[in-house]
Amino acid sequence: MRLATVRTPDGTRAARVEGDHLVELMAPDVRAVLEAGPDAAAAVAPTGVVHDVATADLAPVVPRPDKVLCLGLNYREHIVEMGRELPEYPTIFAKVAAALIGARDDVWMPPESVEVDWEAELGLVIGRPVRRASAAEARAAIAGYTVVNDVSMRDWQMRTAQWVAGKTWEHATPVGPWLVTPDEVDDARDLRITCDVDGVRMQDARTADMLVTPVEVVQYLSTVCTLVPGDVILTGSPAGAGFGRVPPVYLAPGQTVRTAIEGIGE
């Protein structure tokens, strides 16, 4: 199953992807569907309104998550290009919800940064509360996967050892186009992930290159805090970011960035 959140004149609405159409559901967004649980039929009842996938105004899959938690340095080749050793523990940071945008929204380019970088990432969304999860509990807690671009303002990120200042600028993190349930993508074990800038392939890798798998990510983060339905987790970016190139390459206003993950979308 695939679920999206669409913008309508009356606010956002959860929708189910059916071929080339989005069928509106009674819930206001995907988070509300997940919070209702698998037995809440009212949340997934169709309203009768249908949108064309190609022209729908897509909101972030989860517009207002309780938490947006992120991993850095989680692909082996990316760690090498950044000149670092393989980490002993996951590198964790967070974003504010205001950073999230829809799959087709413009990224706001801040005038304060001249080093705006792309980072294609597999995102996952939590579907049930979980704390100190076993592997089986962590797998069951993943409602589905989505596509994310962790657009990073590198000059701000590298000011200190703490990365948040470069990672959570408003209106700069596309999340979408929809959530795809784990059964459709074999739990995202080995999916191709790419990022193109103005049609030039910049990143091309597979999720199998991750050091910490999605299940292990949920186990680790749920040890720190309770994860709840709608929480969004970014699982790190592969090699090919602009910062790691010689010389570095950064985004400019007017460019088109296309981030895609096999079996999920773009």
LUMNU-997347 format. One line per 10 residues: number of its first residue (from 1); their letters; for each residue z, x, y of C-alpha. Coordinates in nm, 4 decimals, padded with zeros to 6 digits. Layout:
NUM	A	Z X Y ~ ...
***
This chain:
1	MRLATVRTPD	00.0000 00.0000 00.0000 ~ -00.0678 00.1046 00.3577 ~ 00.1332 -00.0167 00.6553 ~ 00.0652 00.0316 01.0256 ~ 00.2151 -00.0721 01.3576 ~ -00.0330 -00.2198 01.6053 ~ 00.0046 -00.2991 01.9733 ~ -00.0708 -00.6568 02.0764 ~ -00.0423 -00.8442 02.4082 ~ 00.2927 -00.9757 02.2824
11	GTRAARVEGD	00.4328 -00.6377 02.1728 ~ 00.4008 -00.4388 01.8531 ~ 00.3475 -00.5937 01.5119 ~ 00.3586 -00.4493 01.1615 ~ 00.0326 -00.4781 00.9706 ~ -00.0968 -00.4228 00.6188 ~ -00.4211 -00.2297 00.5767 ~ -00.6752 -00.4250 00.3738 ~ -01.0089 -00.2450 00.3638 ~ -01.1530 -00.2410 00.7153
21	HLVELMAPDV	-00.8914 -00.4787 00.8520 ~ -00.5274 -00.4809 00.9554 ~ -00.3453 -00.8016 00.8623 ~ -00.0519 -00.8692 01.0930 ~ 00.2882 -00.9279 00.9320 ~ 00.5901 -01.1175 01.0630 ~ 00.7860 -00.7963 01.1337 ~ 00.7595 -00.6252 01.4756 ~ 00.6906 -00.2808 01.3284 ~ 00.6987 -00.0769 01.0098
31	RAVLEAGPDA	01.0644 00.0142 01.0562 ~ 01.1579 -00.3544 01.0480 ~ 00.9635 -00.3985 00.7233 ~ 01.1510 -00.1081 00.5655 ~ 01.4890 -00.2279 00.6936 ~ 01.4277 -00.5706 00.5410 ~ 01.4070 -00.4130 00.1963 ~ 01.1707 -00.4780 -00.0943 ~ 01.2918 -00.8340 -00.1535 ~ 01.2570 -00.9618 00.2044
41	AAAVAPTGVV	00.9353 -01.1613 00.1700 ~ 00.9551 -01.2937 00.5271 ~ 00.9026 -00.9473 00.6739 ~ 00.5735 -00.8992 00.4919 ~ 00.4395 -01.2541 00.5272 ~ 00.1050 -01.2512 00.7125 ~ 00.0790 -01.4191 01.0523 ~ -00.2887 -01.5014 01.0102 ~ -00.3960 -01.2545 01.2809 ~ -00.6397 -00.9823 01.1718
51	HDVATADLAP	-00.7528 -00.6662 01.3544 ~ -01.0503 -00.4392 01.2960 ~ -00.9241 -00.0999 01.1782 ~ -01.1831 00.0820 01.3892 ~ -01.0754 -00.0770 01.7176 ~ -00.7070 -00.1633 01.6651 ~ -00.4598 -00.0247 01.9190 ~ -00.2401 00.1785 01.6846 ~ 00.1180 00.2520 01.7844 ~ 00.3162 00.5303 01.6163
61	VVPRPDKVLC	00.3785 00.4215 01.2571 ~ 00.7475 00.3924 01.3478 ~ 00.7675 00.3448 01.7273 ~ 01.1457 00.3752 01.7578 ~ 01.2923 00.5703 01.4659 ~ 01.6638 00.6379 01.4494 ~ 01.5826 01.0068 01.3875 ~ 01.2817 01.2379 01.4057 ~ 01.3672 01.5516 01.2066 ~ 01.1303 01.8440 01.1618
71	LGLNYREHIV	01.0834 02.1555 00.9523 ~ 00.9381 02.4772 01.0839 ~ 00.8018 02.7718 00.8872 ~ 00.7422 02.5745 00.5685 ~ 00.3962 02.6987 00.4631 ~ 00.3731 03.0464 00.3157 ~ 00.0525 03.1467 00.4955 ~ 00.1809 03.0166 00.8283 ~ 00.5006 03.2186 00.7935 ~ 00.2912 03.5303 00.7372
81	EMGRELPEYP	00.0677 03.4645 01.0404 ~ 00.3794 03.4214 01.2561 ~ 00.5011 03.7640 01.1424 ~ 00.8174 03.6387 00.9743 ~ 00.9892 03.6792 00.6396 ~ 01.0156 03.3840 00.4025 ~ 01.3307 03.1992 00.5135 ~ 01.6366 03.1621 00.2931 ~ 01.7046 02.8131 00.4303 ~ 01.4816 02.5505 00.5942
91	TIFAKVAAAL	01.4337 02.5781 00.9695 ~ 01.5296 02.2413 01.1205 ~ 01.4780 02.0950 01.4671 ~ 01.4484 01.7448 01.6105 ~ 01.2358 01.5386 01.8468 ~ 01.3170 01.2410 02.0668 ~ 01.1382 00.9128 01.9937 ~ 00.9606 00.9273 02.3314 ~ 00.7538 01.2178 02.1971 ~ 00.5763 00.9941 01.9449
101	IGARDDVWMP	00.2356 00.8396 02.0148 ~ -00.0280 00.6511 01.8175 ~ -00.3038 00.8187 01.6219 ~ -00.5666 00.7587 01.8925 ~ -00.3513 00.7985 02.2033 ~ -00.4053 01.0760 02.4547 ~ -00.1640 01.3695 02.4363 ~ -00.0060 01.4241 02.7753 ~ -00.0720 01.7838 02.8826 ~ 00.2295 01.8953 03.0902
111	PESVEVDWEA	00.1495 02.0987 03.4023 ~ 00.4502 02.3189 03.3228 ~ 00.2912 02.4613 03.0052 ~ -00.0202 02.6771 02.9609 ~ 00.0258 02.7285 02.5850 ~ -00.0232 02.3848 02.4268 ~ -00.0856 02.4284 02.0539 ~ -00.1862 02.2094 01.7586 ~ 00.0028 02.1845 01.4277 ~ -00.1245 01.9521 01.1554
121	ELGLVIGRPV	00.1623 01.8223 00.9432 ~ 00.2440 01.5871 00.6602 ~ 00.4991 01.3339 00.7796 ~ 00.7212 01.1199 00.5615 ~ 00.9114 00.8031 00.6398 ~ 01.2446 00.7082 00.4867 ~ 01.2606 00.3664 00.3238 ~ 01.6239 00.3276 00.2206 ~ 01.9605 00.4744 00.3273 ~ 02.0416 00.7973 00.1475
131	RRASAAEARA	02.3174 01.0577 00.1741 ~ 02.3670 01.3734 -00.0360 ~ 02.0675 01.2707 -00.2444 ~ 01.9828 01.3915 -00.5919 ~ 01.6170 01.4716 -00.6523 ~ 01.5605 01.1263 -00.8019 ~ 01.7383 00.9546 -00.5115 ~ 01.5425 01.1571 -00.2579 ~ 01.2102 01.0677 -00.4185 ~ 01.3043 00.7003 -00.4254
141	AIAGYTVVND	01.4060 00.7135 -00.0576 ~ 01.0569 00.8163 00.0587 ~ 00.8772 00.4981 00.1638 ~ 00.5519 00.6792 00.2268 ~ 00.3539 00.9513 00.3997 ~ 00.1624 00.9764 00.7244 ~ -00.0307 01.2256 00.9383 ~ 00.1361 01.4059 01.2276 ~ 00.0311 01.6630 01.4854 ~ 00.3363 01.8570 01.6033
151	VSMRDWQMRT	00.1816 01.9498 01.9380 ~ 00.3903 02.2419 02.0648 ~ 00.4326 02.3932 02.4095 ~ 00.4649 02.7514 02.2852 ~ 00.5663 02.9111 02.6148 ~ 00.8668 02.6771 02.6265 ~ 00.9355 02.7013 02.2539 ~ 00.9619 03.0801 02.2676 ~ 01.1941 03.0978 02.5678 ~ 01.4934 03.1065 02.3327
161	AQWVAGKTWE	01.5689 03.1133 01.9609 ~ 01.6094 02.7332 01.9730 ~ 01.2712 02.5559 01.9574 ~ 01.3456 02.2042 02.0823 ~ 01.2339 02.2742 02.4419 ~ 00.8808 02.3332 02.3177 ~ 00.8688 02.0578 02.0593 ~ 00.9719 01.7277 02.2108 ~ 00.7663 01.6721 02.5253 ~ 00.7037 01.3062 02.5953
171	HATPVGPWLV	00.3885 01.1383 02.4667 ~ 00.2712 01.4436 02.2706 ~ 00.3235 01.3886 01.8961 ~ 00.0632 01.1653 01.7267 ~ 00.1992 00.9880 01.4154 ~ -00.0354 00.7736 01.2074 ~ -00.2655 00.6115 01.1521 ~ -00.0489 00.4376 00.8919 ~ 00.2078 00.4874 00.6191 ~ 00.0719 00.5349 00.2665
181	TPDEVDDARD	00.3064 00.4702 -00.0254 ~ 00.3756 00.7680 -00.2564 ~ 00.1987 00.6178 -00.5573 ~ -00.1355 00.6336 -00.3733 ~ -00.1166 01.0102 -00.3113 ~ 00.0756 01.1436 -00.6137 ~ 00.3853 01.2041 -00.3982 ~ 00.1762 01.4291 -00.1677 ~ 00.2061 01.7192 -00.4121 ~ -00.1342 01.8738 -00.3424
191	LRITCDVDGV	-00.3304 01.7187 -00.0563 ~ -00.5812 01.8882 00.1712 ~ -00.4607 01.9038 00.5329 ~ -00.6939 01.9967 00.8204 ~ -00.7069 02.0177 01.1977 ~ -01.0269 02.0369 01.4055 ~ -01.0475 02.1067 01.7786 ~ -01.3742 01.9865 01.9348 ~ -01.5286 01.9892 01.5874 ~ -01.4181 02.3455 01.5019
201	RMQDARTADM	-01.2005 02.3743 01.1905 ~ -00.8727 02.5448 01.2878 ~ -00.6429 02.4590 00.9967 ~ -00.7404 02.4020 00.6355 ~ -00.4721 02.4162 00.3681 ~ -00.3034 02.2197 00.0925 ~ 00.0431 02.0703 00.0829 ~ 00.1033 02.2655 -00.2402 ~ 00.1560 02.5713 -00.0148 ~ 00.4872 02.4281 00.1111
211	LVTPVEVVQY	00.7998 02.6293 00.0425 ~ 01.0242 02.3215 00.0536 ~ 00.8766 02.0061 -00.0977 ~ 00.9212 01.6593 00.0560 ~ 01.1819 01.5685 -00.2065 ~ 01.3735 01.8897 -00.1350 ~ 01.3494 01.8216 00.2377 ~ 01.5114 01.4802 00.1913 ~ 01.7810 01.6330 -00.0278 ~ 01.8589 01.9004 00.2305
221	LSTVCTLVPG	01.8592 01.6735 00.5366 ~ 02.0575 01.3982 00.3635 ~ 02.3300 01.6552 00.3014 ~ 02.3646 01.6963 00.6775 ~ 02.3445 01.3298 00.7764 ~ 02.2665 00.9855 00.6390 ~ 01.8949 00.9120 00.6483 ~ 01.8062 00.5499 00.7228 ~ 01.4927 00.3337 00.6975 ~ 01.2323 00.4332 00.9532
231	DVILTGSPAG	01.3514 00.7911 00.9973 ~ 01.0472 01.0168 01.0406 ~ 01.0452 01.3673 00.8925 ~ 00.7829 01.6325 00.9705 ~ 00.7389 01.8841 00.6893 ~ 00.5912 02.1850 00.8713 ~ 00.2433 02.3122 00.9515 ~ 00.0068 02.5443 00.7625 ~ -00.1689 02.8569 00.8889 ~ -00.4263 02.8332 01.1655
241	AGFGRVPPVY	-00.2204 02.7399 01.4693 ~ -00.3499 02.8701 01.8004 ~ -00.0382 03.0779 01.8620 ~ -00.1027 03.2887 01.5501 ~ -00.4619 03.3795 01.6392 ~ -00.5717 03.7102 01.7922 ~ -00.6086 03.6493 02.0785 ~ -00.4106 03.3223 02.0912 ~ -00.6054 03.0005 02.1509 ~ -00.4581 02.6945 02.3209
251	LAPGQTVRTA	-00.5617 02.3399 02.4012 ~ -00.7243 02.2359 02.7267 ~ -00.7510 01.8928 02.8919 ~ -01.0367 01.6831 02.7590 ~ -01.0531 01.8343 02.4126 ~ -01.0507 01.6234 02.0958 ~ -00.8053 01.7140 01.8215 ~ -00.8634 01.5567 01.4805 ~ -00.5854 01.5917 01.2233 ~ -00.6472 01.4662 00.8702
261	IEGIGE	-00.4752 01.4584 00.5326 ~ -00.6604 01.3806 00.2124 ~ -00.5834 01.0338 00.0796 ~ -00.3856 00.9327 00.3872 ~ -00.6096 00.9253 00.6935 ~ -00.6750 01.0954 01.0262
***
